[in-house]
Amino acid sequence: MKAKRIFLKTLAAAAFATFAMSSAMAADITGAGATFPFPIYAKWAEAYKKDTGIGLNYQSIGSSGGIRQIRAKTVAFGASDAPVKGEELDKDGMVQFPAIIGGTVPVINLDGFKPGELRMTGPVLAEMFMGKIAKWNDPKLAALNPGKALPNQNITIVHRADGSGTTYNWTDYLTAVSKDWADTVGKGAAVKWPAASSVGGKGNEGVAANVNRIKGALGYVEYAYVKKNNMNFLQLQNADGKYVNPDDKTFAAAAAGADWFSVPGMGVSMVNAKGADSWPVSTASFILMYKQPADKAQSAEVLKFFDWAFKNGKGLASELDYVPLPDTLTTQIRSKIWTQIAK
C-alpha cells in the first residue's frame, strides 16, 4: 500500500509538472517569417516579457517560410513583407494587417566613400542588378557622381537565397523604375537573378554578412541591418527627382499617402512613392492570422502583444529607424481586422 501511495504521489507530481510546463509553454506566443522586422519584434518581445511575463518565440526564417508555417498551423501568426493577395487570404480563411513600416536599402562594400556619399537612380541600379553594368567606374555611375574617384572594380551582386519579402519589395521597386527589369526579371519573393557575378545569402543577416565580406559588393537589406552592421549605402533618387537618404523620416514620407484599405488585405505597395522626402523602397511588414484559429487562446495572446506594441512600442521602433503605424490606422486595424478573428 505504501509503495502504491508513493507511486500515486509521484504520478500526480509528474502530471502537475507536465501541466505547469505546458501552461507556461502555452503562454508564450509563437510566430515565424520575415527577417525584415525581426530587430523590432525582438525589441518589442523583450519589453513585453518584462511587462507581462509572456515571451515571444519568433523564427526569423524569411517571408516565404512564415507563410508556409502559418498555413501548416505550426505557429499562431505568420509574418511577411510580401503581402498575400486578397483571394488567397479568403481561400485560407486568414486576415492580414501591417505591423511596422521600414525601408529596403542598397548597401555596398567600397573603400573610400562615406555612407550616402554616392548617388544612384533606379534605372541605373536595375542595370547593375541585371549585370549590364559590371564595374564601379562605369560611365553611367561616373555621370551620377561627378568628381568622385570610382574604382576599376568588379561589382558582385548579393541577393537573398531564401524566399523573401525584402526581395519582393526590392524587385517591386526595380520593376517600377525599369521596363527592362520588368520585362526580363519582374517581381517576386524569389526571382532568377541575371547578373553573372552574384552571391546568395540567407535572411537579411546573410546578405549583410556577404556584402561586408566581399569587396565591390552591392546588395539590399532592411535599414535596421544597415545600422546594426555599420554598412555603407547609396543615396537614391526618388519619384520627385530628389536624392534622399534612408531613415525613419523618409520612410514615413513614403507611407504618408498610403490608402491602406484600397487593397484587399491592406497589401499596399509604397515603392517609388511621390513626395520630395520619400524613400523610394519603403514597405510595410504584415501579420497573417486565421479568422478561426485552432488555438484561440494563443491567437488572443498575439493580438494582446501587437496591441501593446502599437500603444507602447513606438519609441523602440523609432530607435531602430522603423516607422510605427499612426494611431488612426491601428484603431482601424482593431475595429476592421481584429474583429474578424474568433475569440
N, C-alpha and C positions, 0 to 999 in steps of 0.2 A: 504493500500500500504506500509505504514511504517513497519507494522508488517511483511509483506511479505519480504521486503528488509532485515530486521533483521534476519528473518528465513533463507533466502538465504545466507547471510553473515556467519551465524552460521554453516550452512551446508557446505559451502566452506571451512571454517576454520577446521571443523571436518575432511573433506575429505583430506585437506592438512596435518593435524596432522597424519591421518592414513597412508598417503603416506610416510611421513617423517619417521614414525615409521617402516613401512615395509621396506623402503630403508635401514634404519640403521640395521634392523634385517638381511636383505639380505646380508649385507656387512660382517657379522660375519660368520666364517666358522664352519660347523657342521661335527663332526666325532664321532665315537664310537668304542670301542673294548678293546684291550689288556691293562691289568694293568701293565705289564712288562715295557713298555716305558713311562707310564704316567708321572713319575717325570721329564723326559727330555722334553716331549711335553708341560708340564705346564711351564717349564722354557723358552722354545722357545716362547710359546704363550705370555708370559709376556713381553719379549723383543720385539717381533714382533709388539705387540699392541703399545708399546712406539714409535717404528719406523714408523708405518703405520696408526695407529688408528683402525686397523681391529683386532677383537678379535677371539678367537677360543673357541667354545663350544664343549668340548670333554668329552664324557661319558666313564669313566673308568669302564667298565662292564664285562670285560673278552673277550677273542678272539672269542668264540662261539657267544656271544652276538653281537660283532661287525660284524661278518659275517651275522648274521640274519638281523641286521639293514641295512646294505648296500644292501642286497638282497631285503629288503622291501622298499628300496629307501627313507628311512626317514632321511638319512644323506648323505653328499657329499663324504665321504670316510669312509671305514671300516679299522680297524687295527687288525692284527692277528699275533701272534708269531708262530702259526701252519700254514705253507704256504698252500694255496689252490692249489690243483692239476691242472695241465695244462688243462686237459679235462673239468674240472668244470669251469675254467676261460673262456674257449671257449664257453661252453654252456650258461654261464651267460652274455657273452659279456663284460668281465672285463679284466683289466690288473692288475698286481701285481709287486711291487718293494720294496726292502728293504729300510728302512729309518734310522736305527740305529742298532748297534751291542752291545750286552751285555752278561752277563753270569748268569746262574742259580746256586745257591749256597746252599749246605746242611747246615742248621742252627740248633743249639742245645741250650737247656737250661740245663746246667750242671755246678754246682758250682765248683770253684777251678781251672778252666782252662782258659787260655787266648785264644782269637780268633786265630785260626790256629795252636794251640798247639797240638791238637790230629790229628792223621793221619788216612786216610781211603782209601781203594781200592774200585773200582766199584763193584766187585762181593760180597764183604762183605756188602757193602751198600745195594745192592739188597736184600740180606738175611734179613737185618734189616727191609726194607720196606715190605718184604713178611711176617714178623712176625716170621721167623725161628730163628732169634737172638732177644731175648726179654729183655735181661738185659745188662746194660752198662759194667758190668765186665765179659762178655762172653769171653772165652779163645781166640777166634779169634780177638776180639778187643784188648785184652791184648797183643797178639803176635805182633800186628801192633804198639803198644805203650809201649815198654818195659820201666820199671821203673816208669810208671805212676800209681797212686793210683786210679784206676777206681772204682766208687761206685757200690754197690749191689742195683741198682735202676732200676725200670721198664722203658722200652722205650715206649713212646707214639708217634705214627706216626701222624703228622699233614699234611694234604693234602688239595688241593683245592676242594671246594664243588661245584664250578661252572665249566662250560666248559672252558678250559684254554689252551692257547698256552704255558704257562710256564709248565703246566702238560705235554703237548705234548713233549716239549723239554726235560723235566726230564725223562719221560718214554722212549723217544727215546734213551737217554743215557743208562738207565738201560737195555733196550733191546739189545743194542750194546755190553754191558760188561758182561751180564749174560744170558746164554742159558735157565736156569731155569725160569728167569723172562720173557724172550721172549716166551717161550712155554706156560706159565700159565697165564700171565697178558697181555704182549705186550704193544704197544704204542698207544697213542690217547689223544685227548683233555680232555676226561673223561674216566676213567677206573674203574674197580671194585677192590677196594683196599683190599688186602688179610689179612693184619695184624689185629689180633683180637682187639688190642688196638689202635684205630685210631680215629681222630677227624678232621672234615672238617672246612674250613674257606673260606669265600668269598673274592676273589681277593688276590693279594699279601699282601694287607693290613691285611686281615683277618687271613692269615696264620702266618704272622709276629706277630700279636697280640696274637694268641693262643700259639705259641712257647714261647713267652716271659711270658705267663701266667702259663704254665703247666711245672712243674719240671720234668726233664727227657725227655722232648720233642725233637723230631727230625723232621724237615720239610725242605721245599725248597722254596726259594724266589729269585727274581731278586736282584742283588747286591746293587742297589741303596737303596733298603729297608733295607738291612743289615746295611748300613751306617746311614741311617735316624733313625733307631731304636736301634743303638748301639748293634747289635746282635753278638753272638758268632757263629763261623763257623768252619767247618772241612777242613783241608788240603786234597786234593785229589791226588791220583796217576794218572798220565796221560798215554797216549798210549806209550810213550817212557820210562815208568817206573819211571819217576821223580815225586816227591811230589811238588805241586805248590799251591800257594795262589791265590784267585780270585782278579784281579784288571784289569785296562784297558790294561796293557801291556800283561797279559796272555790271555785276550780275543782277543786282536789284533793278537797275535801269532797264535791263533787257526784259525782266519779268513784269515791269510796271503795266504794260499794255496787254498782258495775257488774259484772254477770255476763257476762263477755266471750264465753264460749263457748256461751251460751244461744241465740245468734242465728247463723245461717249467715253466714260472712264476718266475724264479730265486730262486725257493724254495730249496736252497742248505742246507743240514744238515752239521753242523760243529762239531757234538758231537764226542768225542774221537779222535779229530784231531791229526795227527802226529806233532812232534816238541817238543823239550825239554822244552820249555817255555809255551806250550799250556795249557790253562784251558780246561778240558775235557767236560764241559757242557756249551759251548758258543753257541750263536744263534743270528740271525738277527730278527728284528721285521718288519713286512711287511705292506704295504698300499695297499688297494683294491679300485679301481675306475672303473667306467663304460667308455667304449670306446665312447658310445653315451649317454652322461649324460642328464637327464631330465632338469637340470638347468645348462646350460653351463657356466653362469657367476660364480656360486658357484664353479664349477669344476675348472675354471681358477684361482679362488682365492686359492684353495687348492694347485695347482701347484706353484703359487707365494709364498705361505707360505713355502713349502718344498724347493723351490729354494733358498729362503732367508736362511732357516735353514742349507742347505748344504754349503752355502757360509759363513754365519756369526755365525752359532751356534756351531762350533767345540769346542770352549773354554768352553762353558756351558756344553757340553756333557762330556768333559774330567773332569770337576769339579765333576761330579756325577759318574765318572768311567764307563761311556759308551764309546764306540769307534765310532767316526764319520766315515762315509764312505769316502774312499780316493777320491780325485778329479777325477782320471781317471775313477772310477766307476760311479760317479754322472754325468760325461759328457756322458757316455754311456747310463745311465738311461734317460737323457734328449733326446738323439737322437734316442734311440731304443724303449723306452716305452712311454714316454710322447707324442711323435708324433702320437701315435695311438689314442689319446684322442681328440675327435672332439672339435674344438674351437667355 
